[in-house]
């Protein structure tokens, strides 16, 4: 009797743990930087998509700044949630315009977009494969990207 109850409880726990799908149905709201600047409190905590020009990259590849020309707005994008290979590929890919999918948060009074996924904004820039990690050569302690 004890063994049957124990097995039933273990099956229920296994169903709860393994039955959850990780963010398969995540929905992102597409907004503009001017909407965020107008009223940032409305969007804090929501998953959003922002599109803009890359204007700066931090030295440790942990963040970038996106700029929207028509609204003259800029936002800090944290790349800390991305894998290191994805961050490096993003920094070294010749992409100017980028769509960033992530969650907006306030960090010391400033709105920050915590990136969960990035991709080139238009097919003119590059295909999505441009952000895939590329092989490199090691020469005297330096990594040099291989050309295609």
FIVOMAR-740932 format. One record per residue (C-alpha): residue in three letters; y, x, z. Coordinates in steps of 0.2 Angstrom, whole numbers, padded with zeros to 4 digits, always signed. Layout:
! residues N
alaYXZ
...
***
This chain:
! residues 148
unk+0000+0000+0000
unk+0012+0014+0005
unk+0008+0023-0012
unk+0011+0008-0022
unk+0028+0006-0014
unk+0032+0024-0016
unk+0027+0024-0034
unk+0038+0008-0037
unk+0053+0016-0029
unk+0051+0032-0039
unk+0050+0022-0055
unk+0066+0012-0051
unk+0075+0028-0047
unk+0069+0037-0063
unk+0075+0022-0073
unk+0092+0022-0066
unk+0094+0041-0068
unk+0086+0043-0086
unk+0091+0026-0092
unk+0110+0030-0093
unk+0117+0035-0110
unk+0130+0048-0109
unk+0147+0042-0117
unk+0138+0036-0132
unk+0150+0021-0132
unk+0166+0030-0128
unk+0181+0021-0136
unk+0197+0031-0139
unk+0214+0022-0141
unk+0224+0030-0155
unk+0242+0032-0149
unk+0257+0043-0154
unk+0266+0056-0144
unk+0281+0045-0144
unk+0272+0031-0135
unk+0266+0044-0122
unk+0283+0051-0119
unk+0291+0033-0118
unk+0279+0027-0104
unk+0266+0040-0098
unk+0260+0030-0083
unk+0253+0017-0094
unk+0241+0030-0103
unk+0236+0041-0088
unk+0217+0040-0085
unk+0214+0032-0102
unk+0204+0040-0116
unk+0215+0042-0131
unk+0217+0051-0148
unk+0232+0061-0152
unk+0236+0069-0168
unk+0249+0083-0171
unk+0253+0101-0177
unk+0247+0115-0167
unk+0262+0125-0161
unk+0256+0137-0148
unk+0239+0143-0141
unk+0237+0151-0123
unk+0232+0169-0122
unk+0215+0164-0113
unk+0212+0150-0126
unk+0212+0137-0112
unk+0226+0126-0119
unk+0236+0122-0134
unk+0252+0113-0138
unk+0253+0099-0150
unk+0269+0094-0159
unk+0273+0077-0167
unk+0287+0080-0180
unk+0294+0062-0182
unk+0296+0059-0164
unk+0300+0077-0159
unk+0287+0076-0145
unk+0276+0090-0138
unk+0261+0089-0126
unk+0250+0101-0118
unk+0231+0100-0122
unk+0219+0107-0110
unk+0203+0114-0119
unk+0194+0118-0103
unk+0181+0104-0106
unk+0176+0112-0122
unk+0163+0126-0124
unk+0169+0143-0126
unk+0162+0145-0144
unk+0171+0129-0148
unk+0188+0135-0141
unk+0187+0151-0150
unk+0182+0143-0167
unk+0197+0131-0165
unk+0209+0145-0161
unk+0203+0156-0176
unk+0201+0142-0189
unk+0215+0140-0201
unk+0219+0122-0195
unk+0237+0117-0193
unk+0235+0098-0190
unk+0223+0092-0177
unk+0216+0076-0169
unk+0212+0078-0151
unk+0201+0065-0142
unk+0202+0066-0123
unk+0208+0059-0107
unk+0227+0059-0102
unk+0231+0065-0084
unk+0246+0070-0074
unk+0246+0089-0069
unk+0261+0093-0057
unk+0272+0079-0065
unk+0268+0084-0083
unk+0256+0074-0095
unk+0241+0084-0100
unk+0228+0079-0112
unk+0211+0085-0107
unk+0201+0087-0123
unk+0184+0081-0125
unk+0182+0083-0144
unk+0194+0090-0157
unk+0193+0089-0176
unk+0205+0093-0191
unk+0217+0078-0194
unk+0215+0078-0213
unk+0203+0083-0226
unk+0217+0094-0234
unk+0216+0106-0219
unk+0197+0110-0218
unk+0180+0101-0216
unk+0173+0098-0199
unk+0162+0113-0201
unk+0177+0125-0200
unk+0177+0123-0182
unk+0159+0128-0180
unk+0156+0145-0172
unk+0155+0159-0185
unk+0145+0175-0184
unk+0154+0191-0180
unk+0152+0210-0181
unk+0153+0221-0166
unk+0163+0237-0170
unk+0167+0249-0156
unk+0169+0235-0143
unk+0179+0223-0154
unk+0172+0207-0162
unk+0177+0205-0180
unk+0174+0189-0189
unk+0164+0190-0205
unk+0172+0183-0220
unk+0163+0171-0231
***
